[in-house]
Structures are given as C-alpha cells and as structure tokens.
Amino acid sequence: MLDPVPEPGPARGLTTLSDDEALFRHAVFEFADREIRPHVRDMDEQAVIPRQLIDTLFDLGVMGIEIPEALGGAGASFFHAVLAVEALSRVDPSIAVLVDVQNTLVINALLRWGAEDVQRRYLPRLAASTVGAYALSEAGSGSDAFALATRASETADGFALNGRKLWITNAVEAGLFIVFATVDPEAGHRGITAFLVERDAPGFTVGRKEDKLGIRASSTCELLFEDCRVPRESVLGEIGKGYRVAIETLNEGRIGIGAQMAGLAQGALDHAIQYTKERRQFGKAIADFQAVQFQLARAATELEAARLMVYNAARLRDAGEPFVKEAAMCKLLSSEVAERVTSLAVNLYGGYGFVKDYPVEKLYRDAKIGQIYEGASNLQLQTIAKQILN
Ligand SMILES: Cc1cc2nc3c(=O)[nH]c(=O)nc-3n(C[C@H](O)[C@H](O)[C@H](O)COP(=O)(O)OP(=O)(O)OC[C@H]3O[C@@H](n4cnc5c(N)ncnc54)[C@H](O)[C@@H]3O)c2cc1C
C-alpha cells in the first residue's frame, strides 16, 4: 500500500525558525543583553574585548558552533552560526565579528579543508579556548586579494613565511591564524597556499593595532612574518589550492557579515522605537507623528528584506545548494540597510543621537564596515553581475 499523502502543515514564514533554532537565538540574545550590553560603551572607548568576556562566549558554546560534538563543539549548523552572529550584533557588532570570524571563516575552513589529523589537532582547541584569525589581506592586495606578496619558501622540514598582512580581525586575541601566502609568485593564484600558524611560531609577530571609526573593540592588526618557520603539516588543504580555500570560505563568510549587519540594524531600530515612544515634543510622543511612524516602518521593512536574504543564503548553504549570488546579495543589501537604519536612528534621537551617552552613535559608526570588509560592495556587485549575466 502507498504511504498516505501527508496533510499539508500550517504555512510557515521564510524567517520561521525551528524550536531549536528559536531557543538558540533567544539564548544568545539573552546572554548578550545580560553579559555584554553593560560593557559595550567601555569596550568601544578602550578598544578592547576583555578576555573574561571571550571565555564566557566559549562557555556559551558559540565559539565552535559547527564543530562536531565529538570534538568538543556544538555540532550545529552554519545557520546556527548566522543566528548567533545576528543576535550578538544586535547588542555589539564587535563581539559579533569575533564570533563570526571564528565560525564562518576559521572553523569553516578547517572543517572543509582540514585532514582528519589536522581537525583533531585544532578543532577541540578552537571549541574550548583558542580564538582564530583569518589573514588574507595585505597593504597592496585587498579587493585584488590574490595579488598577495607574502612568500612561503620550502625548507627541509616545512616552510618559511616572509611578508606582512594587514587588517587582521581577532589578531590580538587569536592563538591560531590561517595565513595565505604564495609558494610561487610566478604562478599567480595557483601559487597561493593556506597555512595554519600558531601564535608562538618563531618569526611571527602581531604588529600595530588599528585605531578605527567603528567596531573599535574588535582588534584589527598587522601581522609580520620574518623567516617564520612552520612545519609541513601546517598546510591547510593542498599546496597551490589556497585560492580555493579563500574563495569558498569567503563566499560563506559574507553571509555572516550580512547577519552582523542585520543584527546591528535591528539593535538600532530597537533603540529608535523605544526612544521615539518616550521622547515628547509638541505635547506628544514623537512616535505619534505619522512622519516618524513612516520612517520607522520603512526601516523595519528594509530590515525584514535584508534578514530574509541572510536566512535564505544560509539555508541554501546548509542544504548544499548554490548560494554565491544570494550570499553576495545579502551582504550588499544588509550593509546598506544597516547604514540607513543607524542613520535614521541617529536622526530620531536628535541631538542625543550625536553624543556618546546614547547607543545609536556607536551603531552608526559600526555599520560602515559592512560595506568594506569581506569584499567591498563593488566586489559584491561584480559577483552578482557575473552570476546573472552568465
Ligand atoms: C576593520 C577591518 C577588518 C578586516 N578584517 C580582515 C581580516 O580579518 N582578514 C583579512 O584578510 N582582511 C581583513 N580586512 C581587509 C578587508 O577585507 C579589505 O579592506 C577589503 O577587502 C577591501 O580591500 P582594500 O582595503 O585594499 O580596498 P581596495 O581593494 O583598495 O578598494 C578600495 C575601493 O575600490 C573599489 N574597487 C576595488 N577594486 C574594484 C573593482 N575591480 N571594481 C570596482 N571597484 C573596485 C572598492 O569597492 C573600494 O571601494 C579587514 C578590513 C577592515 C577595515
């Protein structure tokens, strides 16, 4: 006998979460609200993330979301990582990017490209206490990332790295760095190789920390490699295949930045809604003016569109379906929406929006990075154009 056709279930929205996903996002947001929010202003002013706070992120389980449980991780999906980044960013986009780089770039690259022994060596550490960083950009190669000049020369038992990386997120906190270097500058992108470099590798130093406009608590540093010796086993993936490691992880990573920007915009909108209901002018709350209501309504609408695109890209990635165009689109749109929504929030706070005593000024500064890192907006447009004109 044929199985009966299942009754159609209730229609579900595209942003509807499973019980497990909803609980997870709620738990991360509650944590952020309780444990991170009280420190946000200090962290921004002092441009640091206290190690104690990072330890609590490990305890919460958000530093190894996709790492299998057998290796100490949460054994969850990429979508969960996106939910965590979004929920954290609603409170602090600097903490969100620390968690984002850890999960969507570093752990993601190890899960996809690491041999079993490499995974066994590094993933339990990353799940328990080690922060990771991802070092591709250099002073002369940003958008044109594969024009990198850091050189890896073969030695008797491994490689010697020489060169400098710039703009490396998590560099102050990280114990493990994925570093891209070329084994053959003549070979173009086919010389690029990914290496796993320990913080204490001889010849490796973390250099100057940047003093930034936004996401100030997130560390961004130069890395220096002076005859830095790494063993042969430190190659991640294959020699000469580093460009694939980079492209594939960054395609996924930019969904995480989309989530960071959607979360940030939600944080700004939360503040704007609360403030406009409280602030009174002309004898009533400014939220009672239709002009203000319409501005908030437009912001909420744009944010909903951005979130839908982020969730869709992440779900496609988890389903093993093509997602490159959707990932580029979600980062492009979310970062623009974040800039617009935070700008509106500053406007709606009036003079109070322009001073540091209130939270929206910081979110406005934090939003700007979304259009720059993990592929500037023009590069996202280039990716989308390539896909639709193909
Ligand atoms: C806070 C911060 C954190 C970062 N974290 C990391 C990290 O952890 N790891 C890492 O490897 N890198 C990191 N980066 C580097 C970041 O990814 C680059 O800054 C970014 O890719 C842009 O490169 P660029 O700065 O060299 O700008 P450029 O490539 O010089 O671009 C400048 C402008 O030119 C435009 N442009 C460039 N090429 C084209 C083109 N072909 N067509 C049209 N327009 C173009 C761009 O859109 C941009 O507006 C970080 C940067 C910052 C600021």
The ligand as an ORCA input file, in Angstrom:
! r2SCAN-3c Opt
* xyz 0 1
  C      38.095     46.528     10.292
  C      38.614     45.638      9.213
  C      38.745     44.279      9.456
  C      39.260     43.439      8.465
  N      39.461     42.112      8.746
  C      40.127     41.334      7.850
  C      40.526     40.009      8.188
  O      40.246     39.506      9.273
  N      41.236     39.294      7.274
  C      41.580     39.815      6.060
  O      42.238     39.124      5.288
  N      41.208     41.066      5.710
  C      40.511     41.848      6.570
  N      40.159     43.135      6.242
  C      40.500     43.657      4.920
  C      39.301     43.894      4.031
  O      38.771     42.666      3.616
  C      39.719     44.829      2.902
  O      39.922     46.102      3.458
  C      38.710     44.850      1.796
  O      38.674     43.632      1.100
  C      38.986     45.985      0.804
  O      40.328     45.975      0.384
  P      41.179     47.337      0.427
  O      41.052     47.919      1.779
  O      42.549     47.041     -0.066
  O      40.459     48.305     -0.604
  P      40.666     48.336     -2.186
  O      40.683     46.976     -2.749
  O      41.793     49.243     -2.477
  O      39.308     49.036     -2.614
  C      39.103     50.448     -2.497
  C      37.836     50.822     -3.258
  O      37.995     50.463     -4.627
  C      36.900     49.690     -5.056
  N      37.364     48.673     -6.014
  C      38.451     47.869     -5.930
  N      38.520     47.055     -6.975
  C      37.456     47.317     -7.756
  C      36.935     46.790     -8.970
  N      37.531     45.783     -9.604
  N      35.798     47.322     -9.474
  C      35.164     48.332     -8.844
  N      35.589     48.863     -7.693
  C      36.709     48.360     -7.135
  C      36.347     49.008     -3.792
  O      34.967     48.733     -3.932
  C      36.608     50.074     -2.744
  O      35.515     50.952     -2.668
  C      39.614     43.972      7.200
  C      39.449     45.361      6.960
  C      38.984     46.182      7.945
  C      38.878     47.663      7.663
*
